[in-house]
Amino acid sequence: MSLSLRVFGLIVLSLLIGGTVAYAEDNLHSIEPTKEKYYFSAGCANCSEDRYVLYVSIVDYKTGQIRTERIDIPIEVNKTDRQSSFFGFAYSSSRVVKKINDFDLYFYHELFEDNKKISSSLLKYNYKSGQLKKMREVKASEGFDGSFTIFPNEKVYSLKRKDKEIWQLYSLEDNKYIASAKNMIFLYGGNSFSLYEPHINYGDLYYNYNRNSYKINFNGSIDPLYPWDKYSDENKQESFVRKVGSAQYSIIRSKDKVTAQFITKNQKKVILSEVTPSLFNQFSVSQRESVELFSPEGKYIVSYQYSRSPSLPKYFEVYETETGAKINTIYIPGNKRIDYPNRSIVWSDDSEEIVSSIAIGYGVFNLRNGVSVRRSYAPEHSYSNYTFNFELEQFMVAEDPIAIKIGDSLVQYEGQGTFFSSNGTAYAPLRDLMNGLQGSIKENNGKYIIKYAQKEMKLDKNKIMTWNHRVFYPLRDIIEGLNLRFQYTKTRTERTEGGYKQFEIFTDSVETDEVH
């Protein structure tokens, strides 16, 4: 998942119902084998009639078009005057539904009597088959709060027990009890625990209690987490070591200095930071003027470099663990001191390159080239559950592609489509755009000349952006440089059939909207 990380709440709907709940399994649905992203949201078609629905907004990454489906959730409830119901997604707020081709959606369904919860059910609905299955039902009389929290990729869920004020972890496959926690259980997403022992990785579960953190292992054991240097002897030489991708990362502390480094599989040593101890830092790793963070699959190490002096710059240095090469330096605007939690980076959509950081701002940016983009979501929803039916390695940004219409056709994207950078500039893939215009491109030693009809245009090399050997260029510059005109329409915020935002390019004169 964000950027920022996407945090979404349970979509809770209150309506009068009652009686016994039945779960049908006859709503079949097929999925086209195309390159698409699926946003899911829940609601009620007619709340007075207790009709639950699933809204699905589907983004075609080949064109940028969006279509919306409405599917009835096959829950039938016999109404009485004494009962009411709540229904919504049951996911952990720290993880959206973003596993590739994972079309199992989890909901909770609660029944109330005289405003008191009497039972809660965990439901699994498969968007591909249309089947709805009750996974588990718990009753308030048994001591359960009934608030399910699902970690679908980890195949576990948690339940709160009101009678004991604990959170219990269960297997999603067979409801087998795993462990108990003294507070709400979270999923580790890459922040805060880089230099802790034992090592904690993406997909690990933990909870906080009395200012301490604890890792929950899937075998039921619980390990206290603590900073590597918290209980160590500052006069003793020692190391913190962990494997990151194909490299070995370490911090080595001696009387003379504290060194953070990693060694590639080809034995290349890369020094990330080196600090001479002083009375101020007292050898403490937490006082180093750098913090290292690791991408989900260990492809990159990101070293946050900072200084206690407001006049000195603060920045992220990005290293490849495979080669040891430093591939980018991303400077942080302003000179304010940044607290430790805000120095972290959150990796989006299980991508190794696409990240967000409060230190940079709330936008989403690419580690390899530093490109920052606006964040886009499904129609009418700022936060949403979503999944893909394709891998994201070839994509540069975490924004859904913007459609470009030329005549009666849409530009066909072979990879990354048109997107808005964070400053509002729309960048289009040059070859895809010129194919749509039936124009031509000439390239010589990195210099580009494009032609449409009888008009030629030289591209400004300072405005060219490249990703995976593909060239991107400001769309407005191309349109105006080729004496074309365009209209820009925004329908993505509307829940309408076929609604999406798009540029429409004309060869005759029309009014031009203000887009950079």
C-alpha positions as CSV (number, residue, x, y, z in Angstrom):
1,M,0.0,0.0,0.0
2,S,-0.5,5.3,0.2
3,L,2.1,6.4,0.6
4,S,1.8,7.1,2.3
5,L,0.2,4.0,3.8
6,R,-3.7,3.9,2.8
7,V,-5.7,3.8,6.1
8,F,-9.4,2.9,5.6
9,G,-12.1,2.4,8.2
10,L,-14.8,-0.1,8.4
11,I,-17.7,1.0,6.2
12,V,-20.5,0.7,8.7
13,L,-24.2,1.0,7.8
14,S,-27.0,1.0,10.3
15,L,-30.5,-0.4,9.3
16,L,-33.4,-2.2,10.8
17,I,-33.4,-6.0,10.2
18,G,-33.8,-9.1,12.2
19,G,-34.1,-12.9,12.4
20,T,-31.9,-15.5,10.8
21,V,-29.1,-14.7,8.3
22,A,-28.7,-16.9,5.2
23,Y,-25.7,-16.8,2.8
24,A,-26.4,-17.6,-0.8
25,E,-23.7,-18.8,-3.2
26,D,-25.1,-18.3,-6.7
27,N,-23.9,-14.9,-7.9
28,L,-21.3,-15.9,-10.5
29,H,-19.0,-13.3,-11.9
30,S,-16.2,-13.5,-14.5
31,I,-13.0,-11.4,-14.7
32,E,-11.5,-10.5,-18.1
33,P,-7.8,-11.4,-18.4
34,T,-6.7,-7.8,-19.0
35,K,-4.3,-5.4,-17.1
36,E,-6.7,-4.0,-14.6
37,K,-6.9,-2.6,-11.1
38,Y,-10.0,-3.3,-9.0
39,Y,-11.3,-0.9,-6.3
40,F,-13.8,-2.3,-3.8
41,S,-16.3,-0.5,-1.6
42,A,-19.4,-1.6,0.3
43,G,-22.7,0.0,0.8
44,C,-26.5,-0.6,0.8
45,A,-28.6,-0.4,-2.4
46,N,-31.7,0.4,-0.4
47,C,-31.0,0.7,3.3
48,S,-34.7,0.6,4.2
49,E,-34.9,-2.8,2.5
50,D,-31.7,-4.1,3.9
51,R,-30.0,-4.7,0.5
52,Y,-26.2,-4.8,0.7
53,V,-24.1,-4.2,-2.4
54,L,-20.4,-4.3,-3.5
55,Y,-19.3,-1.4,-5.7
56,V,-16.3,-2.3,-8.0
57,S,-14.5,0.4,-9.9
58,I,-12.2,-1.2,-12.5
59,V,-9.3,0.8,-14.1
60,D,-8.0,-0.4,-17.5
61,Y,-4.3,0.3,-17.3
62,K,-4.1,0.0,-21.1
63,T,-6.3,3.1,-21.7
64,G,-7.1,4.7,-18.3
65,Q,-10.8,4.1,-18.7
66,I,-12.8,3.2,-15.6
67,R,-16.0,1.3,-15.4
68,T,-18.1,0.7,-12.3
69,E,-20.1,-2.5,-11.3
70,R,-22.6,-2.9,-8.6
71,I,-23.0,-6.4,-7.2
72,D,-25.7,-7.5,-4.7
73,I,-24.1,-9.2,-1.7
74,P,-26.3,-12.3,-1.2
75,I,-27.2,-11.8,2.4
76,E,-30.9,-12.3,3.4
77,V,-32.2,-11.1,6.7
78,N,-35.7,-11.6,8.2
79,K,-36.8,-8.3,9.7
80,T,-38.2,-7.7,13.1
81,D,-38.7,-4.5,15.1
82,R,-36.2,-5.4,17.7
83,Q,-33.0,-6.0,15.7
84,S,-30.5,-3.9,13.7
85,S,-27.4,-4.7,11.7
86,F,-24.0,-3.4,10.8
87,F,-22.0,-4.5,7.8
88,G,-18.5,-3.5,6.4
89,F,-15.0,-4.5,5.5
90,A,-13.1,-6.3,8.2
91,Y,-9.5,-5.5,7.3
92,S,-6.6,-4.3,9.3
93,S,-6.1,-0.6,8.8
94,S,-2.4,-1.2,8.1
95,R,-3.0,-3.3,4.9
96,V,-5.3,-2.9,2.0
97,V,-6.4,-5.7,-0.4
98,K,-3.4,-5.4,-2.7
99,K,-2.2,-8.9,-3.3
100,I,-2.1,-9.7,-7.0
101,N,-5.1,-11.6,-8.2
102,D,-6.5,-11.9,-4.6
103,F,-10.2,-11.5,-5.2
104,D,-11.3,-12.8,-1.8
105,L,-12.9,-10.0,0.2
106,Y,-13.6,-10.2,3.9
107,F,-16.5,-8.6,5.7
108,Y,-18.0,-8.6,9.1
109,H,-21.7,-8.7,9.8
110,E,-23.1,-7.9,13.2
111,L,-26.6,-8.4,14.7
112,F,-28.0,-6.2,17.5
113,E,-31.0,-6.5,19.8
114,D,-32.2,-3.5,21.8
115,N,-29.0,-1.7,20.8
116,K,-26.8,-4.5,22.2
117,K,-24.6,-6.6,20.0
118,I,-25.6,-10.3,20.2
119,S,-23.4,-11.8,17.5
120,S,-20.8,-11.1,14.8
121,S,-19.9,-13.1,11.7
122,L,-16.8,-13.1,9.6
123,L,-17.7,-13.5,5.9
124,K,-15.5,-14.3,2.8
125,Y,-16.8,-13.2,-0.6
126,N,-15.0,-14.1,-3.8
127,Y,-15.5,-11.5,-6.5
128,K,-14.6,-14.0,-9.2
129,S,-17.0,-16.7,-8.4
130,G,-19.7,-14.7,-6.5
131,Q,-19.6,-17.2,-3.6
132,L,-20.2,-16.0,0.0
133,K,-19.0,-18.1,2.9
134,K,-19.5,-17.7,6.6
135,M,-16.0,-18.2,8.2
136,R,-16.9,-17.9,11.8
137,E,-19.7,-16.6,14.1
138,V,-19.1,-15.4,17.7
139,K,-21.6,-14.4,20.3
140,A,-21.4,-11.6,22.9
141,S,-22.5,-14.0,25.5
142,E,-19.3,-15.9,25.0
143,G,-17.2,-12.8,26.0
144,F,-16.3,-11.7,22.5
145,D,-16.4,-8.1,21.4
146,G,-17.0,-9.4,17.9
147,S,-14.7,-6.9,16.1
148,F,-12.8,-9.0,13.5
149,T,-9.5,-7.7,12.2
150,I,-8.3,-9.6,9.1
151,F,-4.8,-9.9,7.9
152,P,-5.6,-11.8,4.6
153,N,-2.0,-12.1,3.2
154,E,-0.9,-13.5,6.5
155,K,-4.0,-15.8,6.7
156,V,-4.8,-14.8,10.3
157,Y,-7.4,-12.7,12.1
158,S,-7.8,-11.2,15.5
159,L,-10.7,-11.0,17.9
160,K,-11.1,-8.9,21.0
161,R,-12.4,-10.5,24.2
162,K,-14.2,-7.9,26.3
163,D,-14.3,-10.2,29.4
164,K,-10.4,-10.5,29.5
165,E,-9.3,-7.3,27.7
166,I,-7.1,-9.2,25.3
167,W,-6.9,-9.7,21.6
168,Q,-6.7,-13.3,20.3
169,L,-5.1,-14.4,17.1
170,Y,-6.6,-17.2,15.0
171,S,-5.8,-19.0,11.7
172,L,-8.0,-17.8,8.8
173,E,-7.9,-21.3,7.3
174,D,-9.3,-23.4,10.2
175,N,-10.0,-20.9,13.1
176,K,-7.3,-22.5,15.2
177,Y,-6.1,-20.3,18.1
178,I,-2.5,-19.0,17.8
179,A,-1.7,-16.5,20.5
180,S,-3.1,-13.7,22.8
181,A,-2.0,-10.0,22.9
182,K,-2.5,-7.4,25.6
183,N,-3.4,-4.7,23.0
184,M,-4.5,-4.4,19.4
185,I,-2.5,-6.3,16.9
186,F,-0.8,-4.6,14.0
187,L,1.0,-5.6,10.8
188,Y,4.6,-4.4,10.3
189,G,4.9,-2.2,7.3
190,G,8.5,-1.1,7.3
191,N,8.7,1.7,9.8
192,S,10.3,2.1,13.3
193,F,11.9,-1.4,13.8
194,S,14.8,-1.5,11.4
195,L,17.5,-1.9,14.1
196,Y,15.5,-4.0,16.6
197,E,16.2,-7.4,17.9
198,P,14.8,-9.9,17.1
199,H,14.6,-8.8,13.5
200,I,11.2,-7.9,12.3
201,N,10.2,-8.1,8.7
202,Y,7.3,-7.2,6.4
203,G,4.3,-9.3,7.2
204,D,5.2,-9.8,10.8
205,L,2.6,-9.0,13.5
206,Y,3.2,-7.0,16.7
207,Y,1.5,-5.1,19.4
208,N,2.4,-2.3,21.8
209,Y,1.9,-2.5,25.6
210,N,3.2,-0.3,28.4
211,R,5.6,1.6,26.0
212,N,7.1,-1.7,24.8
213,S,6.6,-3.7,21.6
214,Y,6.2,-7.4,21.1
215,K,6.4,-9.5,18.0
216,I,3.9,-12.3,17.6
217,N,5.2,-15.4,15.8
218,F,2.9,-17.6,13.8
219,N,3.8,-20.6,16.0
220,G,2.2,-18.7,18.9
221,S,5.4,-17.6,20.7
222,I,5.9,-13.9,21.6
223,D,9.2,-12.0,21.5
224,P,9.9,-8.6,23.1
225,L,11.4,-6.1,20.7
226,Y,14.1,-3.8,21.8
227,P,16.6,-1.5,20.1
228,W,19.9,-3.3,19.3
229,D,22.0,-0.9,21.4
230,K,19.6,-0.5,24.4
231,Y,21.3,-3.0,26.7
232,S,24.8,-3.1,25.2
233,D,28.1,-2.1,26.8
234,E,29.4,1.1,25.1
235,N,33.0,0.1,25.7
236,K,32.6,-3.3,24.0
237,Q,33.0,-3.8,20.2
238,E,30.0,-5.5,18.8
239,S,27.8,-5.6,15.7
240,F,24.2,-5.6,14.6
241,V,23.8,-7.8,11.5
242,R,20.9,-8.7,9.3
243,K,20.4,-10.0,5.8
244,V,18.9,-7.5,3.3
245,G,18.1,-9.0,-0.1
246,S,21.4,-10.5,-1.3
247,A,23.5,-8.2,0.9
248,Q,24.6,-8.3,4.6
249,Y,23.8,-5.1,6.5
250,S,25.6,-4.3,9.7
251,I,26.4,-1.7,12.3
252,I,29.8,-2.1,13.9
253,R,30.6,-0.2,17.1
254,S,34.0,0.2,18.7
255,K,35.7,2.7,21.0
256,D,36.7,4.8,18.0
257,K,33.6,4.9,15.8
258,V,30.2,3.6,14.9
259,T,29.9,2.4,11.3
260,A,26.8,1.5,9.3
261,Q,27.6,-0.5,6.2
262,F,26.5,-3.4,3.9
263,I,28.4,-5.9,1.9
264,T,27.1,-7.2,-1.5
265,K,27.1,-10.8,-2.6
266,N,30.3,-9.9,-4.6
267,Q,31.9,-8.7,-1.4
268,K,31.8,-5.0,-2.2
269,K,31.7,-3.0,1.0
270,V,29.5,0.1,1.1
271,I,29.9,2.6,4.0
272,L,26.5,4.2,4.7
273,S,27.7,6.4,7.6
274,E,30.6,6.6,10.0
275,V,30.4,8.6,13.3
276,T,33.2,9.3,15.7
277,P,31.8,8.9,19.3
278,S,31.5,12.0,21.4
279,L,30.2,12.8,24.9
280,F,26.9,13.8,23.2
281,N,26.1,10.6,21.3
282,Q,27.9,8.2,23.8
283,F,28.2,5.5,21.2
284,S,24.4,5.2,21.0
285,V,23.1,4.0,17.6
286,S,20.0,6.0,18.2
287,Q,22.2,9.2,18.2
288,R,23.8,8.4,14.8
289,E,23.1,11.0,12.2
290,S,21.6,8.4,9.9
291,V,18.8,5.8,9.9
292,E,18.6,2.9,7.5
293,L,15.4,1.4,6.1
294,F,14.9,-1.7,3.9
295,S,12.6,-2.3,1.0
296,P,10.1,-5.2,1.3
297,E,12.1,-7.7,-0.8
298,G,15.5,-6.2,0.2
299,K,16.3,-4.7,-3.2
300,Y,17.1,-1.3,-1.7
301,I,18.6,0.2,1.4
302,V,17.5,3.8,2.1
303,S,19.8,5.7,4.4
304,Y,18.2,8.9,5.9
305,Q,21.1,11.3,6.5
306,Y,20.4,14.3,8.8
307,S,22.3,16.8,10.9
308,R,21.5,18.5,14.2
309,S,22.4,21.8,12.5
310,P,19.4,23.5,10.9
311,S,21.6,25.0,8.2
312,L,22.7,21.6,6.8
313,P,20.6,19.6,4.4
314,K,18.7,16.4,5.2
315,Y,18.2,13.7,2.5
316,F,17.6,10.1,1.6
317,E,20.4,8.1,-0.1
318,V,19.1,5.1,-2.1
319,Y,21.4,2.1,-2.6
320,E,21.0,-1.1,-4.6
321,T,21.8,-4.2,-2.4
322,E,22.6,-6.3,-5.5
323,T,25.4,-4.0,-6.9
324,G,26.1,-1.6,-4.0
325,A,25.5,1.4,-6.3
326,K,24.1,4.6,-4.9
327,I,21.3,5.3,-7.4
328,N,19.7,8.4,-6.0
329,T,19.8,11.2,-3.4
330,I,16.4,12.7,-2.5
331,Y,16.7,16.0,-0.6
332,I,14.1,16.9,2.1
333,P,12.6,20.4,1.8
334,G,13.0,22.8,4.7
335,N,15.4,22.7,7.6
336,K,13.1,21.7,10.5
337,R,14.2,18.8,12.7
338,I,12.3,15.7,11.9
339,D,11.2,13.4,14.7
340,Y,12.2,9.7,14.4
341,P,8.8,8.2,13.4
342,N,8.5,10.7,10.5
343,R,11.9,9.8,9.0
344,S,10.6,6.4,7.9
345,I,9.5,5.4,4.4
346,V,6.4,3.5,3.6
347,W,6.5,1.3,0.5
348,S,3.3,1.4,-1.6
349,D,1.5,-1.5,-3.3
350,D,4.2,-4.0,-2.5
351,S,6.4,-2.2,-5.0
352,E,10.2,-1.9,-4.3
353,E,10.4,1.6,-5.9
354,I,7.1,3.4,-5.1
355,V,7.2,5.0,-1.6
356,S,5.9,7.8,0.6
357,S,7.3,9.6,3.5
358,I,6.0,12.3,5.9
359,A,9.5,13.9,5.7
360,I,9.0,14.6,2.0
361,G,5.3,15.4,2.3
362,Y,2.2,13.3,1.8
363,G,2.8,12.6,-1.9
364,V,4.1,9.4,-3.4
365,F,7.5,9.2,-5.1
366,N,9.8,6.9,-6.9
367,L,13.1,5.9,-5.2
368,R,15.0,5.4,-8.5
369,N,14.3,8.8,-10.1
370,G,12.6,10.8,-7.3
371,V,9.5,11.5,-9.4
372,S,6.7,12.6,-7.1
373,V,3.0,12.2,-8.1
374,R,-0.5,13.0,-6.9
375,R,-2.2,10.1,-5.3
376,S,-5.3,8.8,-7.2
377,Y,-8.1,6.7,-6.0
378,A,-11.3,5.1,-7.2
379,P,-14.4,7.2,-8.0
380,E,-16.1,8.8,-4.9
381,H,-13.8,7.2,-2.4
382,S,-10.7,8.7,-0.8
383,Y,-9.8,5.4,0.8
384,S,-10.5,2.0,-0.8
385,N,-9.7,-1.6,-0.8
386,Y,-8.0,-2.6,-4.1
387,T,-6.1,-5.3,-5.9
388,F,-4.4,-5.8,-9.3
389,N,-4.4,-8.6,-11.8
390,F,-0.8,-7.8,-12.9
391,E,2.6,-7.1,-11.5
392,L,3.8,-3.5,-10.9
393,E,7.5,-3.7,-11.7
394,Q,7.3,-1.8,-15.0
395,F,5.4,1.1,-13.5
396,M,7.0,4.3,-12.3
397,V,4.3,5.9,-10.2
398,A,1.3,4.9,-8.1
399,E,-1.3,6.8,-10.0
400,D,-3.9,5.3,-12.2
401,P,-3.2,6.2,-15.9
402,I,-5.1,9.2,-17.4
403,A,-6.9,8.4,-20.6
404,I,-6.1,10.4,-23.8
405,K,-8.8,10.4,-26.5
406,I,-7.9,11.2,-30.1
407,G,-10.9,11.2,-32.4
408,D,-12.9,8.1,-31.6
409,S,-9.9,6.2,-30.2
410,L,-8.0,6.1,-26.9
411,V,-4.2,6.0,-26.7
412,Q,-3.0,2.5,-25.9
413,Y,-0.4,2.3,-23.2
414,E,2.2,-0.4,-23.4
415,G,3.4,0.3,-19.8
416,Q,3.3,3.3,-17.6
417,G,0.5,5.6,-18.8
418,T,0.0,9.4,-18.6
419,F,0.2,10.8,-15.0
420,F,0.3,14.0,-13.1
421,S,3.4,14.9,-11.2
422,S,3.0,16.5,-7.7
423,N,3.4,20.0,-9.2
424,G,0.5,19.4,-11.6
425,T,2.4,18.6,-14.8
426,A,0.9,15.9,-16.9
427,Y,3.5,13.6,-18.4
428,A,2.7,11.3,-21.3
429,P,4.6,8.3,-22.7
430,L,6.0,9.8,-25.9
431,R,5.9,6.7,-28.2
432,D,2.4,5.7,-27.1
433,L,1.1,9.3,-27.7
434,M,2.7,9.6,-31.1
435,N,1.4,6.2,-32.1
436,G,-2.1,7.5,-31.2
437,L,-1.6,10.6,-33.2
438,Q,-0.1,8.6,-36.1
439,G,2.9,10.9,-35.9
440,S,6.7,10.1,-36.0
441,I,9.7,10.3,-33.7
442,K,13.3,10.8,-34.6
443,E,16.0,10.2,-32.0
444,N,19.7,10.9,-32.3
445,N,22.1,10.6,-29.3
446,G,19.3,11.5,-26.8
447,K,17.9,14.3,-28.9
448,Y,14.3,13.9,-30.0
449,I,12.3,15.5,-32.8
450,I,8.6,14.6,-33.1
451,K,6.4,15.3,-36.1
452,Y,2.6,15.5,-36.7
453,A,1.2,16.4,-40.1
454,Q,3.6,19.1,-41.3
455,K,4.6,20.4,-37.8
456,E,7.9,19.4,-36.2
457,M,9.0,20.0,-32.6
458,K,12.3,19.5,-30.8
459,L,12.0,18.2,-27.3
460,D,13.8,20.1,-24.5
461,K,16.2,17.5,-23.0
462,N,15.8,19.1,-19.6
463,K,12.1,18.2,-19.6
464,I,12.6,14.6,-20.7
465,M,11.9,11.9,-18.1
466,T,12.8,8.3,-18.7
467,W,11.7,5.1,-17.1
468,N,12.5,1.5,-18.2
469,H,13.9,2.9,-21.5
470,R,10.6,4.8,-22.2
471,V,10.5,8.5,-22.6
472,F,7.9,10.8,-20.9
473,Y,7.3,14.4,-21.7
474,P,4.9,17.2,-20.6
475,L,1.7,16.7,-22.5
476,R,0.8,20.4,-22.7
477,D,4.2,21.2,-24.4
478,I,3.6,18.5,-27.0
479,I,0.0,19.6,-27.8
480,E,0.9,23.2,-28.1
481,G,4.2,22.6,-29.9
482,L,2.3,20.6,-32.6
483,N,-0.4,23.3,-32.9
484,L,-3.1,21.0,-31.4
485,R,-5.7,21.8,-28.8
486,F,-7.2,19.8,-26.0
487,Q,-10.0,19.6,-23.4
488,Y,-9.5,18.0,-20.0
489,T,-12.5,16.5,-18.2
490,K,-12.8,15.1,-14.7
491,T,-15.4,12.5,-14.2
492,R,-13.4,10.1,-11.9
493,T,-15.1,11.5,-8.8
494,E,-18.5,10.5,-10.1
495,R,-19.9,7.0,-9.7
496,T,-21.1,6.8,-13.3
497,E,-20.8,4.0,-15.8
498,G,-17.6,4.5,-17.8
499,G,-16.7,7.6,-15.7
500,Y,-13.0,8.6,-15.8
501,K,-10.7,11.6,-16.3
502,Q,-9.3,12.2,-19.7
503,F,-7.6,14.5,-22.2
504,E,-9.3,14.8,-25.5
505,I,-7.0,16.1,-28.3
506,F,-8.5,18.0,-31.3
507,T,-6.9,19.3,-34.4
508,D,-9.4,22.2,-34.6
509,S,-9.4,25.1,-32.1
510,V,-11.1,24.6,-28.7
511,E,-10.8,26.2,-25.3
512,T,-7.9,24.8,-23.2
513,D,-8.3,24.0,-19.5
514,E,-5.6,25.1,-17.1
515,V,-3.3,22.1,-16.8
516,H,0.5,22.5,-16.7
